[in-house]
Amino acid sequence: MGLFSNKISRDELKAGDHIYSWRSYIYTHHGIYVGDGKVIHFTRGGGLEIGTGSPILDKIIVSSVPHHGGDNPCPNCKDQTNLHGVISSCLDCFLSGGNLYLFQYNVSKAIFLAKQRGGTCTIAPSDPPEEVISRAKFLLSRNGFGEYHLLDNNCEDFAIYCKTGLLVLSVTKSGSSSQVHSVCAAGGVVSLTLRALGVGTSSTGQAASLTSPALTVSASTSALSTTIGAVATGVGALALTGYGNYCIGRLAYDVGVRKDVRKVDVEELVGLMAAIQLKSDNNNSKECKLT
C-alpha cells in the first residue's frame, strides 16, 4: 500500500480494519473487517448503495456487480441481495468480485491533500481495534445506524463511526463520507475549469449542481482530468487554482477537522439516529441541528 493506492492483500487484513472496494468504477463500498473472514457493513437492499434515482442507470450499475444470490447463493451468507441496513457478510460477498483496499486513518495533511479523491483516508485517528469491532457488532445486533442515504448516511459514514466514534451532529450538508465531500469540493473545480475553457456560466452552474450522484461523480472526474490537461497545455493558472480549491475543500470537510463532529457512545447512537431522522422529516428546509 503506497501513496497513490490503498490496495492490500487478504494476508494483510487485521480485525478492526476499515476496508472498501470499488463498485462500477464510480463508487466505493465500505465496511469493517471483524475477523474470521467476516465484514460488517451498512447497505441498501438490492445492491443499490449508490441509488442514482435513474432506474436505467441503477440497473446498469447493479448488473455490473456480481451478487451471490438468486440461483447461485453464497454457501456462507445465503442470498443477501434484498437485505438492507447493517449486515454481516463474508469477505467475498462484500468485495463482490472487486479488489480489496484499506482506508487510512491519522494521515498527515500533506498525505491527505496528495490523495486525488475522497473515500480513501482521513486525518482523524482510529480507536483501538477492540472498540471498533464492538461498535460494529452492537450496531449489527440492533440494525442501529438509521436509514441509508447516499449523501447523508452511507456505508462510509458507518465505517468511519465504527473506527472513531465520531458523528456529524449538524445535518446541513452530508455526513462524514469523504467520497461525497470530494464531489462537493469538486464543484469549484468544475466551475473554474469550464471558465478556463470558455464555457458559459449557466453550464457551469448546472455542472456543479447535478442532481444525480453518479453523474456528479462523472462530471467531477472529468473536471479533474480537464484541469490536469489544462495545466499541461498552458491554460494553467486558473485551472491550477481550481484544483487547489478542490483539495482545500476536501480538507475542510474531513471528519478530523470539522467543528460539528462529536464523540457519541454507540449505546446512544440508535436513539440519536431516530431523533435526527424525525427532525429531518419535520423540517422542510432539510436542515437539522442537534445541540
Secondary structure, 3 states (H helix, E strand, C coil): CCCCCCECCHHHCCCCCEEEEEECCCEEEEEEEEECCEEEEEECHHHCCCCCCCHHHHHHHHHCCCCCCCCCCECCCECCCCCCEEEEEEHHHHHCCCCCEECECCCCHHHHHHCCCCCCECCCCCCCHHHHHHHHHHHHHHCCCCCCECCCECHHHHHHHHHHCEEECEECCCCCCHHHHHHHHHHHHHHHHHHHCCCCHHHHHHHHCCCCHHHHHHHHHHHHHHHHHHHHHCCCHHHHHHHHHHHHHHHHHCCCCCCCEEECCHHHHHHHHHHHHHHHHCCCCCCEECC
